[in-house]
Amino acid sequence: MPENQLSDDELTQKILHIVADTQRRDMATVTAESSFEELNIDSMDAVNIVFAVENEFNINVPDEEMRTLKTVRDVIDGVRRLISAQAS
């Protein structure tokens, strides 16, 4: 399946892995509903997550969108939106 045709579950799992890896956390502690505050993710950590996401999915996350990320779900939804926009 091409990158832009990941199922919702595959996309979610990839992003959960990215968040866990960049934050050096156990996957079991990261869920789609986790807030950055709960995970102790500060703005520099968020930038690292976004860089990893951009590399993984070959997308560019606009700075203004980056500033709105507060939860793992925000990242998942944003990536899905950017992949969809790129595909059309």
C-alpha positions as CSV (number, residue, x, y, z in Angstrom):
1,M,0.0,0.0,0.0
2,P,1.5,3.4,-0.9
3,E,2.3,5.9,2.0
4,N,-0.8,8.0,1.1
5,Q,-3.1,5.0,1.4
6,L,-2.4,3.9,5.0
7,S,-5.4,2.8,6.9
8,D,-6.4,4.9,9.9
9,D,-5.1,2.2,12.3
10,E,-1.7,2.0,10.4
11,L,-1.3,5.7,10.5
12,T,-2.2,5.9,14.2
13,Q,0.3,3.1,15.0
14,K,3.1,4.8,13.0
15,I,2.5,8.1,14.8
16,L,2.3,6.4,18.2
17,H,5.7,4.7,17.5
18,I,7.2,8.0,16.4
19,V,6.0,9.8,19.6
20,A,7.3,6.9,21.8
21,D,10.6,6.7,20.0
22,T,11.3,10.4,19.9
23,Q,10.4,10.7,23.6
24,R,12.1,7.5,24.6
25,R,8.9,6.2,26.2
26,D,7.4,2.8,26.4
27,M,4.7,2.4,23.6
28,A,2.3,1.3,26.3
29,T,2.4,4.8,27.9
30,V,1.5,6.6,24.6
31,T,-2.1,6.6,23.3
32,A,-3.9,8.6,20.6
33,E,-5.7,10.4,23.4
34,S,-2.5,11.4,25.3
35,S,-2.0,15.1,25.7
36,F,1.5,16.5,25.3
37,E,1.2,17.8,28.8
38,E,0.6,14.3,30.2
39,L,3.6,13.0,28.3
40,N,5.8,15.9,29.4
41,I,6.3,17.0,25.8
42,D,7.6,20.6,25.6
43,S,7.8,22.7,22.5
44,M,11.3,21.4,21.6
45,D,10.0,17.8,21.9
46,A,7.1,18.7,19.7
47,V,9.5,20.0,17.0
48,N,11.4,16.7,17.1
49,I,8.1,14.8,16.8
50,V,7.1,17.0,13.8
51,F,10.5,16.5,12.1
52,A,10.2,12.7,12.5
53,V,6.6,12.8,11.2
54,E,7.6,14.9,8.2
55,N,10.4,12.5,7.4
56,E,8.3,9.4,7.8
57,F,5.4,10.6,5.7
58,N,7.2,12.9,3.3
59,I,5.0,15.9,4.2
60,N,5.7,19.5,5.4
61,V,3.9,20.6,8.5
62,P,3.2,24.3,8.4
63,D,4.6,26.3,11.4
64,E,1.1,27.7,12.3
65,E,-0.2,24.1,12.4
66,M,2.7,23.0,14.5
67,R,1.8,25.5,17.2
68,T,-1.7,24.1,17.5
69,L,-0.6,20.6,18.4
70,K,-1.6,19.7,22.0
71,T,-2.3,16.0,21.8
72,V,-1.2,12.9,19.9
73,R,-4.6,12.9,18.3
74,D,-3.9,16.4,16.9
75,V,-0.7,15.0,15.2
76,I,-2.7,12.0,13.8
77,D,-5.5,14.2,12.4
78,G,-3.0,16.8,11.0
79,V,-0.9,14.1,9.3
80,R,-4.1,12.6,7.8
81,R,-5.2,16.0,6.5
82,L,-1.8,16.8,5.0
83,I,-1.5,13.3,3.3
84,S,-5.0,13.8,1.9
85,A,-4.2,17.2,0.6
86,Q,-0.9,16.0,-1.0
87,A,-2.8,13.1,-2.7
88,S,-5.3,15.4,-4.3
